[in-house]
Amino acid sequence: MMFRPGTGEIILIIVALLLLFGAKRIPDLARSVGQALHMFRKGMKEEFSDKEDDENDSENGDNLNGDS
C-alpha cells in the first residue's frame, strides 16, 4: 500500500529542508524540480505518441502491401 504522509510528516520534511538548504535556496530547488517533472512528462507523452504512431504505421503498411 502507498505511504501517505500526514500533517506531522509534511511539517517534519519542510523543517528538514529548511535546515539543510536554507530559506533562500528552497524556491530555486522547487523550480528545478518542477522543470524536471515538466520535461519528464513531456518526454513520456512524446514517447507514447511515437509508439502509437509506429503501431498505426505498421497497421496501415500491411494494407498497402496487399497483405490481408
Rosetta constraint file for C-alpha pairs under 8 A:
AtomPair CA 5 CA 9 HARMONIC 5.58 0.50
AtomPair CA 5 CA 10 HARMONIC 6.39 0.50
AtomPair CA 6 CA 10 HARMONIC 6.31 0.50
AtomPair CA 7 CA 11 HARMONIC 6.21 0.50
AtomPair CA 8 CA 12 HARMONIC 6.18 0.50
AtomPair CA 9 CA 13 HARMONIC 6.18 0.50
AtomPair CA 10 CA 14 HARMONIC 6.23 0.50
AtomPair CA 11 CA 15 HARMONIC 6.17 0.50
AtomPair CA 12 CA 16 HARMONIC 6.12 0.50
AtomPair CA 13 CA 17 HARMONIC 6.16 0.50
AtomPair CA 14 CA 18 HARMONIC 6.20 0.50
AtomPair CA 15 CA 19 HARMONIC 6.20 0.50
AtomPair CA 16 CA 20 HARMONIC 6.08 0.50
AtomPair CA 17 CA 21 HARMONIC 5.86 0.50
AtomPair CA 17 CA 22 HARMONIC 7.26 0.50
AtomPair CA 17 CA 26 HARMONIC 7.60 0.50
AtomPair CA 18 CA 22 HARMONIC 4.71 0.50
AtomPair CA 18 CA 23 HARMONIC 5.66 0.50
AtomPair CA 18 CA 26 HARMONIC 7.34 0.50
AtomPair CA 21 CA 25 HARMONIC 5.96 0.50
AtomPair CA 21 CA 26 HARMONIC 6.68 0.50
AtomPair CA 22 CA 26 HARMONIC 6.71 0.50
AtomPair CA 23 CA 27 HARMONIC 7.92 0.50
AtomPair CA 24 CA 28 HARMONIC 7.88 0.50
AtomPair CA 25 CA 29 HARMONIC 6.25 0.50
AtomPair CA 26 CA 30 HARMONIC 6.11 0.50
AtomPair CA 27 CA 31 HARMONIC 6.07 0.50
AtomPair CA 28 CA 32 HARMONIC 6.19 0.50
AtomPair CA 29 CA 33 HARMONIC 6.20 0.50
AtomPair CA 30 CA 34 HARMONIC 6.11 0.50
AtomPair CA 31 CA 35 HARMONIC 6.19 0.50
AtomPair CA 32 CA 36 HARMONIC 6.15 0.50
AtomPair CA 33 CA 37 HARMONIC 6.19 0.50
AtomPair CA 34 CA 38 HARMONIC 6.16 0.50
AtomPair CA 35 CA 39 HARMONIC 6.18 0.50
AtomPair CA 36 CA 40 HARMONIC 6.11 0.50
AtomPair CA 37 CA 41 HARMONIC 6.10 0.50
AtomPair CA 38 CA 42 HARMONIC 6.11 0.50
AtomPair CA 39 CA 43 HARMONIC 6.08 0.50
AtomPair CA 40 CA 44 HARMONIC 6.17 0.50
AtomPair CA 41 CA 45 HARMONIC 6.08 0.50
AtomPair CA 42 CA 46 HARMONIC 6.20 0.50
AtomPair CA 43 CA 47 HARMONIC 6.08 0.50
AtomPair CA 44 CA 48 HARMONIC 6.21 0.50
AtomPair CA 45 CA 49 HARMONIC 6.17 0.50
AtomPair CA 46 CA 50 HARMONIC 6.01 0.50
AtomPair CA 47 CA 51 HARMONIC 6.14 0.50
AtomPair CA 48 CA 52 HARMONIC 6.18 0.50
AtomPair CA 49 CA 53 HARMONIC 6.08 0.50
AtomPair CA 50 CA 54 HARMONIC 6.14 0.50
AtomPair CA 51 CA 55 HARMONIC 6.29 0.50
AtomPair CA 52 CA 56 HARMONIC 6.14 0.50
AtomPair CA 53 CA 57 HARMONIC 6.04 0.50
AtomPair CA 54 CA 58 HARMONIC 6.20 0.50
AtomPair CA 55 CA 59 HARMONIC 6.29 0.50
AtomPair CA 56 CA 60 HARMONIC 6.13 0.50
AtomPair CA 57 CA 61 HARMONIC 5.79 0.50
AtomPair CA 58 CA 62 HARMONIC 6.33 0.50
AtomPair CA 59 CA 63 HARMONIC 6.95 0.50
AtomPair CA 60 CA 64 HARMONIC 6.47 0.50
AtomPair CA 61 CA 65 HARMONIC 6.39 0.50
AtomPair CA 62 CA 66 HARMONIC 6.84 0.50
AtomPair CA 62 CA 67 HARMONIC 5.66 0.50
AtomPair CA 62 CA 68 HARMONIC 7.49 0.50
AtomPair CA 63 CA 67 HARMONIC 5.85 0.50
AtomPair CA 63 CA 68 HARMONIC 6.64 0.50
